[in-house]
Amino acid sequence: MQQPEGRPSGPVRVALVNDYEIVLLGLESMLRPFRHRVVVVELDIVHNPEQVVDVVLFDTYGHPKLGLDRIAELARDPHVGAVAVYTWSFTPQRSDAARAAGARGVLAKSMPADALVDAILQIAQEDEFVAAQFGRSVRQPWPGYELGLTLRESEVALFLAQGLRNRDIATALWVSENTVKTHLKSIFQKTAVTSRAEAIVRISKDQSFSPKRHEQHGAVDGFKRQPRTAHPNR
């Protein structure tokens, strides 16, 4: 039987996109047991997919304001069938903004792996999907995880290291300045520092916060340039 137009035959081809290697590796590991349904063909750090893919799963970690410009860029890319935003904190207003930028789906990091796969398949079939509840996954690490930072503290630390002021961090994360100050206090305690300058040095020395770690190749070596195929004994 001929496959209906717009509905991929075989496993759905997925590219994972984010600026941080640790984020993509955790997500790829979660999807790996479902490779008979979705196959991750690229992990793309910073760059867009080189191969034609059915769905780009864009992790918003480290992107101010959900990375709406990045979503729009991916949605315009001829290699990309659809863009699904993968995030842990959301509101209806943010969902509307992401969809207006071109996202076909908005997926929660708290979704179990099988539910995430179901949503990706639905999005690949040209249907929209917006998760009902949002939160973070306890299975996937993030930059600063080994330092004991929570996911939100990790994002605050990242923007702090980039030189953003409290007000700018609050704007980037859609939170209040008081919330940022609370997170900074916790970050200082967990990293054993007493000032912003010391915190920036500590965070900058942590390799998990280093973006573009393989920038000369555009992505993690062995992932982007080579298609990922299923290995039965893997």
N, C-alpha and C positions, 0 to 999 in steps of 0.2 A: 504494500500500500504506500502510495506517495505521501511524504510528509507534508502537512499543510504549510503554506508559505508563512514565514516568520516564526515557525516552531522548529527549533534545532533537532536534528536526529542524533541519536547517540548521547553520550554525556555532554552536558553543557560546559562549554569552554569559558573559564573564568580567569581574569587577571586580578591580582591583589595589588592595590596601590596605596602607598603611604611613604613618608620621608624617613622612616625609622625601621631598620632591619629587624629589631627584636619584636616589633609589632607585627610585621608581616610573617615572620617565622612562626609565631604563636598561632596566628590565624590559619596559616597553611597546614600546620600540624592538626588543628581541629578538624579541618575539612578532608584530610587525607583518607580516613576510613570510608568516605563516601565517594571515592573517585570513580566508582561505576555509575554515579549519577552526575557528579560535577567534577571536572578535572581542572586543577590549577595549572595553567600553562605558562604563567609568568608571575614573578614577584617584581614589581616595578617600584624602585626607590627613586622618587623625584620625577622620573620620566613617564611618558604615556606608553601604552602597550605597543610593541612592534608587530605582534601577530593580530590577526582578526579574532576577536573574542565575542562571545554572546553577552557576557556581563562583566563589567568592572565593579569589584567590591572596593569602594573607597573608604578607608578608615580615616575618620576625621581627627584622630589624635595629632596634636601639634599644629593644627590649622585654625587660626583665628576665625571666629564667626562661621564655623563649619567648613571653611574653605570653599565658599560659594563660587568664587572665580575658578577654582580648580574643578569643581563639579561642572560648571559651564564649559570649560575647556575639554574635559573628557567627553561630555555629551555631544560636542561638535566633531569629535574625532571619528573619521570614517572607519577606523579599525574597531570601534566600540559599538556593540549592539544596544546596550543599555547600561545605565549607571545606577548602582545601588549604594546608598550612603550607609555606613556602618558606624554607629555611635552609641554612647551610653547614657547621654542626657539629652532630652528633647522636649519641645513644647509644640503645640499646634502651629504657632507662628513660625517656628524654625522649620517645621515640616513643610509649610507652605513656601518658605523661602527656598528650601532645597529643591522642591519640585518645580518651582518657577525657574530655577537655574538649570533644570534639565534632568534631575534625578527621577527615575521611574519607581524607585523603592527607597524606603527609609527603614533600616533594620537595627534592632537593639542588640547590644553586646550581651545582654542577659538571656538572649534566646538560646535554647539548647541547640546542639549541633544539627540534629535531625530537622528541627524546625527552621533553622537558618538555611539548610539545603533546600527544604520545601519552598521557602520564600524565593531563593535564587532561581529555582526552576520556574516559579510563577512569573517572575520578572522576565526571564528569558522568553517566556511565551507571550510577551507583550502585554502582560497584565500589570497593574500597579499593586504595590504592597506597602503598607505602613504598619509597623508593629504597634500593638495595643499598649504595651508597657515597656519602659526603658530602665536600664540599669547596666552594671558592668558584669563581665564574665569573670569568675574567679579562676578560670583555667588558663587564661592568657596573661603573660607578663607584660610589663611596660617599662620604659626607661625609669630608672630609679627604684625599681621593684626590690632589688637586692639591698637597697638602703633603707627599706621599710616604708617608703613613701606610698601613700594611696594614689589611685589613678588621678584624682583631682589635684593632689599635691604635686604629682609628677608634671602635670601640665603647667601649674603655676611656676614650678621650678624651671621648666623649660623656657617660659616666657621671661622669667627673671634673668636667666642667663643670656637671653637675647637683648637685654638692656631695656625692657619695657618697664614703665613706671606702674605703680599700683593701679592707677586709673585706667591705663591702657590694658593691663592684664584683666581687669574687671570687664572692660568692654569686649575683649577677645573671647572671654568665657561666659558672657551674659550673666555675671554675678555682681554683687556689690563690692565696693572697696573694703568694707569691713570684713567680708568673707575672705577676700584676698589676704588681708592682714592676719586673719586667724590661721589660714593655711601657711603663710610665711613663718609665723611663730612656730608651728609644728615642724616645718622644714628645717628651721634653724636648730631645733632641739634634736631632731633625728640625724642631722649631719654634723652635729657638735660644732656649730659656728655661732658667732655672736653678731655678725653684721652682714649686710647685703653683699659687700665686696668679698667677704670670705665665702659666702654661700655660692656666689658666681664662680669662684675659683674651684670650689669643691665639686660643683655640678659639671663644670667644664672638663674636669679630669675624669669624670665617670664615662667610660666608653659607651654605655648604653644610651647616653644622651647625644652621641655623635651622629648627626645626619649625614647623608651622602657618603657613607663609609666606603662605597665602591663606585664613586662618581665617575671614575675613568671608564667604567663599563656601563654606567647608567643604571645599574641595579646590582643585586647580589650575584657574585660570580657563580656561573653554573645554573642560574635560574632564568634570567631574562633571555640570554642569547641562545639557550638550548630549550626546545619544547620539553615540557615535563610529561612523561609518559607513565602509564601505570606499570608497576612491577609487582607481579603476583607474590613474590617472596619477600617483599619489602615490609 
